[in-house]
Amino acid sequence: MVYNIIPLRSNSCKSAQLENQRNNPFRDLDELVDGFFNGFEKALTVPTLIGLTGHKVGNIPRIDMAETDKEIQLTAELPGIDEKEIEVHLEDDLLTISGEKKEEHKDENYHISERSYGKFERVITLPADVDKDHVKAQFKKGVLNIAIPKTAKAQSSRKKIDITTK
C-alpha cells in the first residue's frame, strides 16, 4: 500500500486524502494517542473525580470561588443532578460537595454515550476562618451557590501594608 506523504492542497485530491486516512492501519492508534494526550492535558488543569468503581466519572463539579471582606462565595455547576442527590458538608476548613448523577439510560440501543454518571465528591480547602453556623446553600437550574460568612477574626485580620520608597 502506498501512502501520500506530501500534503495535498487541491480540492480535487481530497478524495485521495480520505482514502489514505481510511486505509491507514495506524489510524486507530493515532486517535488513541491523541485522545490520551488531550485527556492528560485536561487532567492537569481540572480536577478529575473517580467513581466508586474506579472509572472516571467526569469533571464534576466545576467551581468558581470568590472572596469578599465578609464571606466566601462558591458556585458549583451540577447539571442534570437533582438537589436531593447533593450533600454539602463543612469540617474545619474543608468544604465537601458530594452526590450522585443517576444514569438515565434505559434498554435502548445507543450509538454514542459520552455523558458522565455515578457518584462524585469534591473537597475544597477554604482560604479563611468561617462561621459554620451561618453557611447558606441554594440550588437552582443546575447551579449550587454557597455563601460562607467569615468569622469576625478573619474579617479583621487583614491589614494594609504601606509601601515606601527610599
C-alpha positions as CSV (number, residue, x, y, z in Angstrom):
1,M,0.0,0.0,0.0
2,V,1.3,3.5,-0.9
3,Y,0.7,6.5,1.4
4,N,0.8,10.1,0.2
5,I,3.3,11.9,2.5
6,I,3.1,15.2,0.7
7,P,0.1,17.3,1.9
8,L,-2.4,17.7,-0.8
9,R,-3.8,21.2,-1.4
10,S,-6.2,21.0,-4.3
11,N,-9.8,20.2,-3.8
12,S,-9.7,17.5,-6.5
13,C,-7.3,15.4,-4.4
14,K,-9.4,15.4,-1.2
15,S,-10.8,12.0,-2.0
16,A,-7.3,10.6,-2.2
17,Q,-6.6,12.0,1.3
18,L,-9.7,10.5,2.7
19,E,-8.8,7.2,1.1
20,N,-5.4,7.3,2.7
21,Q,-7.0,8.0,6.1
22,R,-9.5,5.1,5.7
23,N,-6.8,2.6,4.7
24,N,-4.2,3.8,7.3
25,P,-3.6,0.8,9.6
26,F,-2.3,3.3,12.3
27,R,-5.4,5.5,12.3
28,D,-6.9,3.9,15.4
29,L,-3.5,4.1,17.2
30,D,-3.1,7.8,16.2
31,E,-6.6,8.5,17.6
32,L,-5.9,6.7,20.8
33,V,-2.6,8.5,21.4
34,D,-4.2,11.9,20.5
35,G,-7.1,11.1,22.9
36,F,-4.7,10.2,25.7
37,F,-2.7,13.4,25.4
38,N,-5.8,15.6,25.1
39,G,-7.3,14.0,28.2
40,F,-3.9,14.2,30.0
41,E,-3.8,18.0,29.4
42,K,-7.3,18.4,30.9
43,A,-6.4,16.2,33.9
44,L,-3.6,18.6,34.8
45,T,-5.8,21.7,34.7
46,V,-9.2,20.5,36.0
47,P,-9.7,18.2,39.0
48,T,-10.8,14.7,37.8
49,L,-13.0,12.7,40.0
50,I,-13.1,8.9,40.3
51,G,-16.3,7.0,40.9
52,L,-16.5,4.0,43.3
53,T,-15.8,1.6,40.5
54,G,-12.6,3.3,39.7
55,H,-13.9,4.6,36.4
56,K,-13.6,8.3,35.5
57,V,-16.9,9.9,36.4
58,G,-16.0,13.3,34.9
59,N,-15.1,16.8,36.0
60,I,-18.0,17.3,38.4
61,P,-18.4,19.7,39.8
62,R,-16.6,22.6,38.3
63,I,-16.5,25.6,40.7
64,D,-15.8,29.3,41.0
65,M,-14.7,30.6,44.4
66,A,-14.6,34.3,45.2
67,E,-13.8,36.1,48.4
68,T,-15.1,39.4,49.8
69,D,-14.4,41.1,53.1
70,K,-17.3,39.4,54.8
71,E,-17.7,36.0,53.0
72,I,-16.5,33.3,50.6
73,Q,-18.8,32.7,47.7
74,L,-18.7,29.4,45.9
75,T,-20.6,28.4,42.8
76,A,-20.6,24.8,41.5
77,E,-22.1,23.6,38.2
78,L,-24.1,20.4,38.7
79,P,-26.1,19.9,35.5
80,G,-28.6,17.1,35.4
81,I,-28.4,16.4,39.1
82,D,-31.4,16.6,41.4
83,E,-31.0,18.7,44.5
84,K,-32.0,15.7,46.7
85,E,-28.8,13.9,45.4
86,I,-26.4,16.6,46.6
87,E,-24.8,16.9,50.0
88,V,-22.7,19.8,51.3
89,H,-20.5,19.4,54.5
90,L,-18.2,21.7,56.2
91,E,-15.5,20.4,58.6
92,D,-12.7,22.7,59.8
93,D,-11.5,24.5,56.7
94,L,-12.7,21.8,54.2
95,L,-16.0,22.1,52.3
96,T,-17.2,18.9,50.7
97,I,-19.7,18.7,47.9
98,S,-20.8,15.2,47.1
99,G,-23.6,13.5,45.3
100,E,-24.7,11.2,42.5
101,K,-25.8,11.7,39.0
102,K,-28.1,8.8,38.2
103,E,-27.8,7.1,34.8
104,E,-30.8,7.8,32.6
105,H,-30.2,5.1,30.0
106,K,-32.9,2.6,29.5
107,D,-32.6,-0.5,27.5
108,E,-32.0,1.5,24.3
109,N,-29.5,0.8,21.6
110,Y,-27.1,3.8,21.9
111,H,-24.6,4.6,19.2
112,I,-22.7,7.1,21.4
113,S,-22.9,7.7,25.1
114,E,-20.5,10.4,26.4
115,R,-22.4,11.8,29.4
116,S,-21.0,11.0,32.8
117,Y,-22.9,9.2,35.6
118,G,-22.1,8.0,39.1
119,K,-21.0,9.3,42.4
120,F,-18.8,12.3,42.9
121,E,-17.1,14.2,45.6
122,R,-15.2,17.5,45.6
123,V,-13.3,18.7,48.6
124,I,-12.3,22.4,48.7
125,T,-9.9,24.0,51.2
126,L,-11.3,27.3,52.3
127,P,-8.9,30.3,52.5
128,A,-10.1,31.8,55.7
129,D,-11.8,31.0,59.1
130,V,-15.5,30.7,58.5
131,D,-18.7,30.9,60.6
132,K,-20.0,27.3,60.2
133,D,-23.4,28.2,61.8
134,H,-24.4,30.7,59.1
135,V,-23.5,28.9,55.9
136,K,-26.2,29.1,53.2
137,A,-26.6,27.0,50.1
138,Q,-29.1,27.5,47.3
139,F,-29.6,25.2,44.3
140,K,-31.3,26.5,41.1
141,K,-31.2,25.3,37.5
142,G,-28.2,23.0,38.0
143,V,-26.1,25.6,39.8
144,L,-25.2,25.4,43.5
145,N,-24.4,28.7,45.2
146,I,-22.9,28.6,48.7
147,A,-22.3,31.7,50.8
148,I,-19.8,31.1,53.7
149,P,-19.5,34.0,56.1
150,K,-16.1,34.7,57.6
151,T,-15.6,34.9,61.3
152,A,-15.1,38.3,62.9
153,K,-11.4,37.4,63.4
154,A,-10.9,36.5,59.8
155,Q,-12.6,39.8,58.7
156,S,-10.4,41.9,60.9
157,S,-7.1,40.0,60.3
158,R,-6.5,41.7,57.0
159,K,-4.2,44.7,57.3
160,K,-3.0,47.0,54.6
161,I,0.8,47.5,54.5
162,D,2.1,50.8,53.3
163,I,4.9,50.8,50.7
164,T,7.6,53.4,51.0
165,T,10.5,54.3,48.7
166,K,14.0,55.1,49.8
